[in-house]
Amino acid sequence: MKKPTYYVAVFGKPEPPDKDTVDSGRFYLGLRGTDTPGERGDIMLLYSAVGNEENMMSAAGAGIVLTKTKDSIYYRYLPFSSSISKDQLDNAFTEEDRNKLISIRSNTYWLFDISLESFSNATRGVLINWP
């Protein structure tokens, strides 16, 4: 079994039917298509750039990649008991990953890789609300 790759999946403004919310279990790839990274077993930190006040500019959960099609990544949503704020992510991420996080825009859907170190630092002590 391969070791997972870690990502931040940035959710911008939801615009159904293509652009979903963090808890939907689907990340829309748009024009990026199948050459976008993300394979079964990879782990995504699900970051909401917009949304309700409780989850805006924070990571509300993690997603375990189940499958990928030409236009979407499907994942198992694991909600955190409390969201991880952007400030907490800034403090937890390595400098390289922090620079990627700084570049996000609130209305876009974006996927970028992060190190295991950044993912571990960001999620250390965070509880999951198991469904």
N, CA, C and O atoms as a DFTB+ gen file, in Angstrom:
524 C
 N C O
     1  1       0.839      -1.177       0.000
     2  2       0.000       0.000       0.000
     3  2       0.886       1.243       0.000
     4  3       1.842       1.336       0.769
     5  1       0.559       2.191      -0.866
     6  2       1.366       3.405      -0.969
     7  2       1.048       4.364       0.174
     8  3      -0.052       4.366       0.728
     9  1       2.037       5.171       0.503
    10  2       1.809       6.204       1.506
    11  2       0.952       7.292       0.883
    12  3       1.109       7.604      -0.297
    13  1       0.043       7.875       1.666
    14  2      -0.812       8.912       1.084
    15  2      -0.042      10.192       0.801
    16  3       0.980      10.481       1.424
    17  1      -0.555      10.939      -0.147
    18  2      -0.096      12.298      -0.401
    19  2      -1.114      13.203       0.271
    20  3      -2.300      12.876       0.329
    21  1      -0.656      14.329       0.772
    22  2      -1.520      15.250       1.517
    23  2      -1.770      16.498       0.690
    24  3      -0.875      16.995       0.006
    25  1      -3.005      17.002       0.760
    26  2      -3.420      18.162      -0.020
    27  2      -4.258      19.105       0.827
    28  3      -4.796      18.726       1.867
    29  1      -4.355      20.330       0.362
    30  2      -5.389      21.244       0.827
    31  2      -6.327      21.430      -0.356
    32  3      -5.898      21.820      -1.442
    33  1      -7.597      21.152      -0.145
    34  2      -8.626      21.386      -1.152
    35  2      -9.361      22.648      -0.732
    36  3     -10.034      22.672       0.298
    37  1      -9.228      23.697      -1.539
    38  2      -9.840      24.986      -1.228
    39  2     -11.207      25.062      -1.904
    40  3     -11.321      24.928      -3.122
    41  1     -12.229      25.277      -1.098
    42  2     -13.591      25.420      -1.596
    43  2     -13.945      26.901      -1.599
    44  3     -13.971      27.547      -0.552
    45  1     -14.216      27.429      -2.787
    46  2     -14.657      28.813      -2.915
    47  2     -16.159      28.897      -2.773
    48  3     -16.776      28.099      -2.068
    49  1     -16.737      29.864      -3.444
    50  2     -18.186      30.063      -3.370
    51  2     -18.910      28.889      -4.015
    52  3     -18.680      28.600      -5.189
    53  1     -19.789      28.198      -3.268
    54  2     -20.541      27.078      -3.844
    55  2     -21.473      27.563      -4.957
    56  3     -22.228      28.519      -4.782
    57  1     -21.404      26.889      -6.092
    58  2     -22.272      27.201      -7.228
    59  2     -22.748      25.894      -7.840
    60  3     -22.197      25.432      -8.839
    61  1     -23.790      25.290      -7.228
    62  2     -24.307      24.031      -7.764
    63  2     -24.704      24.181      -9.228
    64  3     -25.097      25.278      -9.624
    65  1     -24.624      23.160     -10.035
    66  2     -24.389      21.784      -9.621
    67  2     -22.912      21.391      -9.584
    68  3     -22.591      20.305      -9.101
    69  1     -22.006      22.233     -10.074
    70  2     -20.613      21.820     -10.176
    71  2     -19.770      22.095      -8.935
    72  3     -18.963      21.252      -8.544
    73  1     -19.937      23.226      -8.327
    74  2     -19.094      23.602      -7.193
    75  2     -19.851      23.371      -5.895
    76  3     -20.828      24.057      -5.595
    77  1     -19.384      22.397      -5.137
    78  2     -20.075      21.950      -3.938
    79  2     -19.457      22.527      -2.668
    80  3     -18.473      23.265      -2.718
    81  1     -20.051      22.177      -1.533
    82  2     -19.537      22.566      -0.229
    83  2     -18.612      21.480       0.306
    84  3     -18.567      20.369      -0.222
    85  1     -17.886      21.811       1.347
    86  2     -16.906      20.908       1.956
    87  2     -17.517      19.556       2.333
    88  3     -16.895      18.515       2.124
    89  1     -18.718      19.569       2.881
    90  2     -19.333      18.335       3.382
    91  2     -19.998      17.483       2.301
    92  3     -20.617      16.466       2.615
    93  1     -19.882      17.878       1.048
    94  2     -20.556      17.177      -0.050
    95  2     -19.926      15.839      -0.419
    96  3     -20.600      14.963      -0.961
    97  1     -18.631      15.676      -0.128
    98  2     -17.936      14.463      -0.543
    99  2     -17.420      14.524      -1.968
   100  3     -16.973      13.517      -2.517
   101  1     -17.483      15.721      -2.576
   102  2     -17.021      15.881      -3.961
   103  2     -16.266      17.197      -4.109
   104  3     -16.719      18.246      -3.649
   105  1     -15.106      17.123      -4.761
   106  2     -14.329      18.313      -5.090
   107  2     -14.276      18.421      -6.601
   108  3     -13.740      17.542      -7.276
   109  1     -14.830      19.491      -7.125
   110  2     -14.931      19.699      -8.570
   111  2     -13.575      20.115      -9.143
   112  3     -12.945      21.048      -8.645
   113  1     -13.128      19.417     -10.195
   114  2     -11.841      19.697     -10.808
   115  2     -11.922      20.718     -11.933
   116  3     -10.920      21.353     -12.262
   117  1     -13.079      20.884     -12.516
   118  2     -13.227      21.845     -13.597
   119  2     -12.348      21.508     -14.784
   120  3     -12.304      20.358     -15.223
   121  1     -11.659      22.486     -15.297
   122  2     -10.828      22.318     -16.488
   123  2      -9.552      21.531     -16.234
   124  3      -8.894      21.094     -17.179
   125  1      -9.199      21.347     -14.976
   126  2      -7.939      20.659     -14.660
   127  2      -7.956      19.198     -15.092
   128  3      -6.945      18.687     -15.573
   129  1      -9.068      18.531     -14.930
   130  2      -9.242      17.172     -15.423
   131  2      -8.406      16.120     -14.727
   132  3      -7.918      16.327     -13.616
   133  1      -8.246      14.986     -15.395
   134  2      -7.631      13.810     -14.772
   135  2      -6.140      13.941     -14.525
   136  3      -5.577      13.124     -13.796
   137  1      -5.475      14.938     -15.103
   138  2      -4.054      15.100     -14.807
   139  2      -3.835      15.755     -13.446
   140  3      -2.696      15.895     -13.001
   141  1      -4.912      16.154     -12.785
   142  2      -4.822      16.706     -11.436
   143  2      -4.426      15.595     -10.480
   144  3      -4.930      14.477     -10.587
   145  1      -3.521      15.893      -9.539
   146  2      -3.130      14.856      -8.580
   147  2      -4.298      14.451      -7.686
   148  3      -5.338      15.108      -7.660
   149  1      -4.108      13.381      -6.972
   150  2      -5.120      12.862      -6.060
   151  2      -5.498      11.451      -6.444
   152  3      -6.144      11.222      -7.467
   153  1      -5.093      10.510      -5.619
   154  2      -5.374       9.098      -5.863
   155  2      -6.053       8.504      -4.640
   156  3      -6.011       9.076      -3.551
   157  1      -6.669       7.368      -4.829
   158  2      -7.357       6.665      -3.743
   159  2      -6.430       6.560      -2.524
   160  3      -5.277       6.146      -2.646
   161  1      -6.941       6.935      -1.364
   162  2      -6.179       6.863      -0.121
   163  2      -5.445       8.146       0.236
   164  3      -4.965       8.279       1.362
   165  1      -5.345       9.093      -0.691
   166  2      -4.732      10.374      -0.370
   167  2      -5.648      11.128       0.593
   168  3      -6.838      10.831       0.697
   169  1      -5.077      12.101       1.289
   170  2      -5.823      12.808       2.324
   171  2      -5.827      14.301       2.025
   172  3      -4.787      14.907       1.766
   173  1      -7.027      14.877       2.067
   174  2      -7.190      16.299       1.797
   175  2      -7.669      17.021       3.054
   176  3      -8.578      16.555       3.741
   177  1      -7.054      18.148       3.342
   178  2      -7.535      19.060       4.364
   179  2      -8.538      19.955       3.651
   180  3      -8.171      20.643       2.699
   181  1      -9.795      19.964       4.087
   182  2     -10.879      20.625       3.367
   183  2     -11.065      22.044       3.903
   184  3     -11.605      22.248       4.990
   185  1     -10.607      23.011       3.122
   186  2     -10.562      24.404       3.529
   187  2     -11.672      25.196       2.846
   188  3     -11.784      25.189       1.620
   189  1     -12.483      25.871       3.635
   190  2     -13.575      26.678       3.093
   191  2     -13.159      28.143       3.099
   192  3     -12.981      28.742       4.160
   193  1     -13.004      28.713       1.908
   194  2     -12.617      30.115       1.797
   195  2     -13.812      31.044       2.018
   196  3     -13.645      32.187       2.443
   197  1     -15.008      30.550       1.731
   198  2     -16.242      31.313       1.964
   199  2     -17.274      30.368       2.555
   200  3     -17.064      29.156       2.589
   201  1     -18.377      30.914       3.016
   202  2     -19.426      30.067       3.579
   203  2     -20.013      30.704       4.808
   204  3     -19.972      31.924       4.967
   205  1     -20.565      29.875       5.687
   206  2     -21.143      30.444       6.901
   207  2     -20.021      30.908       7.832
   208  3     -18.873      30.488       7.686
   209  1     -20.357      31.770       8.784
   210  2     -19.340      32.359       9.659
   211  2     -18.527      31.315      10.406
   212  3     -17.335      31.506      10.645
   213  1     -19.156      30.229      10.769
   214  2     -18.495      29.200      11.567
   215  2     -17.325      28.552      10.825
   216  3     -16.303      28.240      11.436
   217  1     -17.466      28.347       9.517
   218  2     -16.438      27.629       8.766
   219  2     -15.677      28.474       7.750
   220  3     -14.845      27.938       7.018
   221  1     -15.937      29.777       7.685
   222  2     -15.264      30.609       6.701
   223  2     -13.781      30.764       7.042
   224  3     -13.414      30.980       8.197
   225  1     -12.941      30.649       6.017
   226  2     -11.494      30.785       6.159
   227  2     -10.938      29.792       7.198
   228  3     -10.135      30.144       8.061
   229  1     -11.402      28.539       7.074
   230  2     -10.941      27.504       7.995
   231  2     -11.092      26.125       7.362
   232  3     -11.791      25.951       6.364
   233  1     -10.422      25.157       7.967
   234  2     -10.538      23.760       7.540
   235  2     -11.542      23.081       8.457
   236  3     -11.309      22.940       9.657
   237  1     -12.667      22.659       7.877
   238  2     -13.751      22.072       8.657
   239  2     -13.631      20.561       8.816
   240  3     -14.337      19.962       9.627
   241  1     -12.732      19.942       8.037
   242  2     -12.593      18.497       8.118
   243  2     -11.520      17.986       7.181
   244  3     -10.796      18.752       6.544
   245  1     -11.442      16.674       7.118
   246  2     -10.507      16.006       6.217
   247  2     -11.312      15.152       5.251
   248  3     -12.435      14.747       5.549
   249  1     -10.731      14.885       4.104
   250  2     -11.370      14.029       3.116
   251  2     -10.404      12.939       2.688
   252  3      -9.269      13.223       2.302
   253  1     -10.848      11.708       2.754
   254  2     -10.048      10.569       2.280
   255  2     -10.502      10.275       0.854
   256  3     -11.668       9.952       0.626
   257  1      -9.589      10.387      -0.101
   258  2      -9.948      10.222      -1.504
   259  2     -10.399       8.784      -1.760
   260  3      -9.701       7.825      -1.432
   261  1     -11.586       8.663      -2.356
   262  2     -12.141       7.361      -2.719
   263  2     -11.914       7.059      -4.198
   264  3     -11.480       5.964      -4.556
   265  1     -12.208       8.035      -5.049
   266  2     -12.055       7.852      -6.492
   267  2     -11.966       9.215      -7.162
   268  3     -12.284      10.243      -6.564
   269  1     -11.527       9.201      -8.417
   270  2     -11.417      10.437      -9.192
   271  2     -11.925      10.172     -10.597
   272  3     -11.588       9.161     -11.214
   273  1     -12.740      11.093     -11.096
   274  2     -13.209      11.035     -12.476
   275  2     -12.575      12.192     -13.235
   276  3     -11.737      12.913     -12.694
   277  1     -12.978      12.368     -14.493
   278  2     -12.384      13.459     -15.276
   279  2     -12.765      14.833     -14.739
   280  3     -12.078      15.812     -15.028
   281  1     -13.858      14.931     -13.955
   282  2     -14.247      16.250     -13.474
   283  2     -14.349      16.401     -11.958
   284  3     -14.616      17.504     -11.480
   285  1     -14.147      15.332     -11.185
   286  2     -14.309      15.435      -9.736
   287  2     -13.443      14.436      -8.980
   288  3     -13.091      13.371      -9.486
   289  1     -13.117      14.817      -7.756
   290  2     -12.524      13.894      -6.785
   291  2     -13.620      13.615      -5.758
   292  3     -14.222      14.546      -5.221
   293  1     -13.877      12.351      -5.487
   294  2     -14.865      11.955      -4.488
   295  2     -14.127      11.471      -3.250
   296  3     -13.155      10.722      -3.350
   297  1     -14.593      11.903      -2.081
   298  2     -13.891      11.606      -0.841
   299  2     -14.873      11.305       0.287
   300  3     -16.049      11.664       0.229
   301  1     -14.356      10.639       1.306
   302  2     -15.113      10.393       2.539
   303  2     -14.858      11.584       3.442
   304  3     -13.719      11.849       3.825
   305  1     -15.919      12.302       3.780
   306  2     -15.811      13.510       4.600
   307  2     -15.741      13.141       6.074
   308  3     -16.605      12.426       6.582
   309  1     -14.716      13.627       6.760
   310  2     -14.552      13.424       8.193
   311  2     -14.504      14.801       8.859
   312  3     -13.459      15.451       8.856
   313  1     -15.621      15.249       9.426
   314  2     -15.673      16.590      10.013
   315  2     -14.886      16.670      11.318
   316  3     -14.887      15.735      12.119
   317  1     -14.217      17.798      11.515
   318  2     -13.522      18.044      12.772
   319  2     -14.530      18.534      13.812
   320  3     -15.545      19.136      13.461
   321  1     -14.250      18.274      15.088
   322  2     -15.141      18.760      16.145
   323  2     -15.133      20.286      16.204
   324  3     -16.132      20.898      16.582
   325  1     -14.022      20.894      15.837
   326  2     -13.972      22.349      15.661
   327  2     -13.023      22.640      14.508
   328  3     -11.996      21.981      14.345
   329  1     -13.383      23.630      13.720
   330  2     -12.600      23.967      12.528
   331  2     -11.212      24.480      12.898
   332  3     -10.992      25.003      13.990
   333  1     -10.287      24.315      11.960
   334  2      -8.925      24.834      12.123
   335  2      -8.863      26.158      11.362
   336  3      -9.031      26.182      10.143
   337  1      -8.623      27.249      12.073
   338  2      -8.641      28.572      11.455
   339  2      -7.433      28.777      10.537
   340  3      -6.441      28.053      10.619
   341  1      -7.540      29.763       9.678
   342  2      -6.433      30.102       8.781
   343  2      -5.197      30.492       9.591
   344  3      -4.079      30.133       9.221
   345  1      -5.383      31.221      10.689
   346  2      -4.240      31.590      11.535
   347  2      -3.553      30.352      12.099
   348  3      -2.324      30.288      12.142
   349  1      -4.339      29.373      12.531
   350  2      -3.756      28.130      13.046
   351  2      -2.994      27.402      11.942
   352  3      -1.914      26.864      12.186
   353  1      -3.548      27.382      10.725
   354  2      -2.859      26.742       9.608
   355  2      -1.560      27.471       9.283
   356  3      -0.535      26.836       9.037
   357  1      -1.600      28.797       9.283
   358  2      -0.394      29.586       9.031
   359  2       0.717      29.214      10.009
   360  3       1.879      29.087       9.623
   361  1       0.352      29.043      11.271
   362  2       1.343      28.707      12.300
   363  2       1.828      27.266      12.201
   364  3       2.963      26.965      12.572
   365  1       0.976      26.376      11.705
   366  2       1.298      24.946      11.663
   367  2       2.064      24.536      10.407
   368  3       2.849      23.588      10.443
   369  1       1.846      25.233       9.310
   370  2       2.435      24.839       8.023
   371  2       3.915      25.205       7.939
   372  3       4.377      26.156       8.570
   373  1       4.636      24.433       7.153
   374  2       6.026      24.781       6.833
   375  2       6.000      26.060       5.999
   376  3       4.949      26.446       5.487
   377  1       7.132      26.706       5.863
   378  2       7.194      27.954       5.100
   379  2       6.716      27.747       3.655
   380  3       5.975      28.571       3.119
   381  1       7.141      26.656       3.038
   382  2       6.740      26.383       1.656
   383  2       5.225      26.227       1.529
   384  3       4.616      26.783       0.615
   385  1       4.619      25.474       2.441
   386  2       3.173      25.261       2.393
   387  2       2.409      26.529       2.781
   388  3       1.333      26.794       2.246
   389  1       2.960      27.305       3.704
   390  2       2.336      28.571       4.094
   391  2       2.262      29.516       2.898
   392  3       1.267      30.219       2.721
   393  1       3.307      29.536       2.079
   394  2       3.313      30.382       0.890
   395  2       2.230      29.973      -0.102
   396  3       1.654      30.829      -0.774
   397  1       1.949      28.689      -0.201
   398  2       0.861      28.226      -1.071
   399  2      -0.486      28.685      -0.522
   400  3      -1.358      29.113      -1.279
   401  1      -0.652      28.595       0.797
   402  2      -1.907      28.987       1.435
   403  2      -2.160      30.481       1.262
   404  3      -3.306      30.895       1.086
   405  1      -1.123      31.280       1.308
   406  2      -1.251      32.727       1.154
   407  2      -1.807      33.078      -0.225
   408  3      -2.488      34.091      -0.386
   409  1      -1.514      32.243      -1.211
   410  2      -1.888      32.533      -2.601
   411  2      -3.343      32.241      -2.945
   412  3      -3.775      32.559      -4.053
   413  1      -4.115      31.646      -2.038
   414  2      -5.495      31.278      -2.382
   415  2      -6.384      32.504      -2.504
   416  3      -6.134      33.542      -1.890
   417  1      -7.416      32.361      -3.302
   418  2      -8.422      33.404      -3.483
   419  2      -9.756      32.861      -2.996
   420  3     -10.015      31.662      -3.098
   421  1     -10.591      33.724      -2.475
   422  2     -11.823      33.275      -1.826
   423  2     -12.853      32.694      -2.779
   424  3     -13.707      31.923      -2.342
   425  1     -12.812      33.028      -4.055
   426  2     -13.862      32.549      -4.944
   427  2     -13.424      31.380      -5.824
   428  3     -14.146      31.003      -6.747
   429  1     -12.264      30.808      -5.555
   430  2     -11.761      29.741      -6.409
   431  2     -11.782      28.386      -5.711
   432  3     -11.807      28.287      -4.484
   433  1     -11.771      27.364      -6.531
   434  2     -11.591      25.992      -6.061
   435  2     -10.188      25.605      -6.491
   436  3      -9.851      25.660      -7.674
   437  1      -9.373      25.213      -5.520
   438  2      -7.972      24.995      -5.800
   439  2      -7.483      23.811      -4.978
   440  3      -7.921      23.616      -3.844
   441  1      -6.586      23.029      -5.539
   442  2      -6.021      21.868      -4.862
   443  2      -4.508      21.978      -4.913
   444  3      -3.928      22.109      -5.991
   445  1      -3.860      21.926      -3.745
   446  2      -2.394      21.939      -3.737
   447  2      -1.867      20.976      -2.685
   448  3      -2.500      20.739      -1.656
   449  1      -0.688      20.427      -2.972
   450  2      -0.095      19.453      -2.062
   451  2       0.591      20.158      -0.902
   452  3       1.076      21.283      -1.029
   453  1       0.619      19.465       0.234
   454  2       1.346      19.930       1.410
   455  2       2.138      18.744       1.961
   456  3       1.896      17.593       1.599
   457  1       3.064      19.044       2.823
   458  2       3.896      17.999       3.413
   459  2       3.146      17.281       4.538
   460  3       2.188      17.805       5.107
   461  1       3.608      16.082       4.835
   462  2       3.080      15.341       5.983
   463  2       3.293      16.165       7.250
   464  3       2.434      16.187       8.132
   465  1       4.427      16.835       7.340
   466  2       4.731      17.665       8.513
   467  2       3.665      18.743       8.723
   468  3       3.180      18.933       9.838
   469  1       3.305      19.444       7.651
   470  2       2.276      20.493       7.755
   471  2       0.926      19.902       8.150
   472  3       0.239      20.431       9.025
   473  1       0.548      18.793       7.494
   474  2      -0.739      18.163       7.810
   475  2      -0.766      17.711       9.275
   476  3      -1.745      17.948       9.983
   477  1       0.294      17.071       9.716
   478  2       0.360      16.573      11.094
   479  2       0.325      17.709      12.108
   480  3      -0.382      17.632      13.113
   481  1       1.097      18.770      11.838
   482  2       1.102      19.923      12.742
   483  2      -0.285      20.560      12.832
   484  3      -0.729      20.930      13.919
   485  1      -0.961      20.687      11.702
   486  2      -2.266      21.340      11.661
   487  2      -3.349      20.521      12.357
   488  3      -4.263      21.090      12.954
   489  1      -3.261      19.216      12.290
   490  2      -4.329      18.362      12.824
   491  2      -4.000      17.744      14.191
   492  3      -4.816      17.017      14.759
   493  1      -2.833      18.030      14.702
   494  2      -2.441      17.470      16.011
   495  2      -3.453      17.889      17.080
   496  3      -3.692      19.080      17.281
   497  1      -4.038      16.922      17.755
   498  2      -4.988      17.187      18.830
   499  2      -6.404      17.502      18.359
   500  3      -7.291      17.715      19.186
   501  1      -6.630      17.535      17.062
   502  2      -7.963      17.830      16.539
   503  2      -8.806      16.549      16.552
   504  3      -8.354      15.494      16.107
   505  1     -10.014      16.656      17.057
   506  2     -10.902      15.506      17.122
   507  2     -11.798      15.454      15.905
   508  3     -12.181      16.484      15.350
   509  1     -12.129      14.234      15.496
   510  2     -13.040      14.028      14.367
   511  2     -14.403      13.649      14.907
   512  3     -14.510      12.813      15.804
   513  1     -15.450      14.263      14.362
   514  2     -16.824      13.871      14.692
   515  2     -17.184      12.705      13.786
   516  3     -17.681      12.908      12.678
   517  1     -16.938      11.490      14.247
   518  2     -17.181      10.311      13.416
   519  2     -18.649      10.177      13.092
   520  3     -19.497      10.230      13.983
   521  1     -18.955      10.002      11.808
   522  2     -20.363       9.874      11.411
   523  2     -20.980       8.570      11.900
   524  3     -22.157       8.310      11.649
